[in-house]
Amino acid sequence: DRVNKPKRPIPSGQISKRTSLVYSVVLFSAGLGLSYLVNIYAMSVAAIVSALLILYAWRMKKMILIGNLTISLLVALTFIFGGLVNLNVLPVLSLALLAFLANTGREIYKSIDDIMGDRAASVNSLPIKYGVLRARMVANTCILFAVILSFVPYFLNVFRLGEVYLFFIGITDIVFLVSVVYAKRSAKISKI
C-alpha cells in the first residue's frame, strides 16, 4: 500500500498499525456477535469470512491467484450469507457464482494496477508471473463467463422476477462488457 495506495490510513500515517489491529479485533468481534443473533449458520459464515480475511492479509495475498480467488470467494459469500439469513441458500447460489467470476476478473485487473507495489513486496501475482497480456486474458475470460452465465437464472426462473431480473442483469452485463472492451486501461476497469 505504501507504493500502490499511499493515501490509505496506515501508509499515510492516519492510523497506527496497533490502533488498526485493535480496531480490527473490535470489528471482527462485533461482526461475529451480530451474526450469532441472526442464526448459527450466518455466524458460521461470518467465522469463515473472518478467518479468510486474516489468512489473506497474512499469507494468501502474496500467493499467485490464491489471493484473487480468496477475495472473490468472500464477495460470493455475501450472497450465501443473505441466503442463510432466510434459511434458503439455493436461489442465491447462481448469484454467488456470478459474483465470484466477475470479481475474479476485477481482482486480476487490480493486480495489474498494483504491479509496482507487488514487485516491491515480493507478491507473486498473475501479471508478474505470466505477464499483463495473459493476466488480462484470464480476467476477461472470467468476466465473459459471468456475463454468459448471468442469463441462466432467468431461463431457470430462479427468482420469479422474469423481465425485472433481465433488465438489471442486462445493465450489469453491459457495464462488464464495456470494461472488457476498454481492458487496455486496467486502472479504470477495476473501478467500472
N, C-alpha and C positions, 0 to 999 in steps of 0.2 A: 504493500500500500504506500510505502514511502516514495516509490517510483511511480506507480500506476495511479494512485488515488491519494495524493499528498494532503488534500483538504479534509479527508475523513478525520473523525475525532482523535483517534490515537496518534497517527503520524503527525497531525498538525499540533499536537500538544494540548488540545482542548480538554482531554481526559487522560489520566494516567492509566497505565496497564493495571495497577492494583485496583483502582476505582472501577475500571471496566470489568475486572474479574468479579468484584463484589456485586456490581450491578447485574452481571450475567447470572450469578447464582440466585439472586433475588428473583429475576425474571423467570428462570427455569423453574424454580420452586413454585412461584405463583402460577405458572402455566400448568404444572403437574397438579397442583391443588385444585385449580379451577376445572381442569379436565376430569378430575375424580368426581366432581359434582355433577358432571354430565352422565357418565356411566363408566364402568370398569374398562370397556372396550376403547372408549375415547382416551382414557388415561393410559392404556397400553400403547396406543399410537403416539401419544404425547411423550411417553418414556422412550420409545424407539427413536422418535424425532430428536429428542434431547441428546440421546447417545450418539446419533449420527452427526449432529451438529458439532459435538465435542470431538468426535473422531475425525471429522472433516477438517476442522481447524488444526488438529494435532498432526495428522498424517496424510489423510486422503487427498487433501488439496494438491499435494505435490506429486501424486501418482497419475500417470498418463490415463486419461479418460475416466478414471475412477472418481475423481473429484467432480467432474462434469455430471456423471451419472448419479452421483450421490445427491447433488443439488436438485437434479431433475426428479429423482425419487421423492425428495422432500416436497417439491411442488405437487407431484401427483398425490402424495399422501394427504394433502389438504382436502381433496375430493373424497378420499376414503374416510377421513375424519368426519366430514359432513354426512356421509352415508351412515357412519356408526352412531352419530347423534340421533338419527332417525331409525337406527337398527335395521337399515336396508341398504346394503352396500352395492348390490347387483346393478342398479341403474347407473351408478356413478363410475363403474369400472371403465366404461368406454371413455368418459371424460378424463379419468386419471391417466389412461394410456395416451390420449391425445396431448394432454399437458406434459407428460413425460417426454414424448417425442419432440414437440415444439420447443420445450425448454432445453432439451439436449442440444438442439441446433443453436439456440441462443447462447448457451453456456460455451459452446465451442467458439462462437464468434467473439465472446468476451475473452476467451483465451488468446485469440488472435490479437485483440486490442492490447492485451497485457504481456505481450512477448518480452518487452524490455525488462519489466519488473520481475517477470517469472524467470528469465535467464539469471538475473542478479540473485534471486532467491533459490536457485537450483530446482525450480519446478520443472518436472518432466511432462510438459503439455503436448497435446497432439500437434499443434503447429510448430513447436520447437523440434519435436522428434521427426515428424514427417513432412513438414513444410506447410506454408499457408495455403497453397492451392489445394492440397489433399484435405486439409482441415476444412476448407470451405466446401469441398465436395461432400464430405461426411455431414457437415452442418446442413447443407441444402437438402441432402437425402432425408435426413430426419424430419425437416420441416415439410418437405413434399409428402412424405408418408403420413404425417399428421393431417395435412390437407386432404389427401385421398381418403384416409380412414374417417375423416370427420363426417362423412355422409352416411356411414354405417348406422349410427343411432337413429337417423331419420328413417332409413329404409326398414329398420327393425322396430320402429315406433317405440323406442325405449322410453321416451319422456312423454309421449302422447301430446306433444306440443305441435307436431307437424310443421306447418309453414313458419311458425314463430321461431322454432329451433333453426330451420333452414335459413331464415332471414339473418339471424345473429351469427350463425356459423359461416354464412356466406360473407358477411362483412369481415369476420376474423380471418377467413381464408384469403380474402383479397389483400389484407394487410400482410399476411405471411408471404404471399406470392410477390408482392411489391418488394418486400425485404430481400427475397431471393434474387430478384432482378437487379437490385442495387447492391449485390453482395460484394462488390469491389470496395465499398466504403464500410468496412466492418464495424467501425465505431458507431455508425448510425444504425446499423442493423440490430444490435442488441437493444437499443432504445426503442426502435419500432416494434 
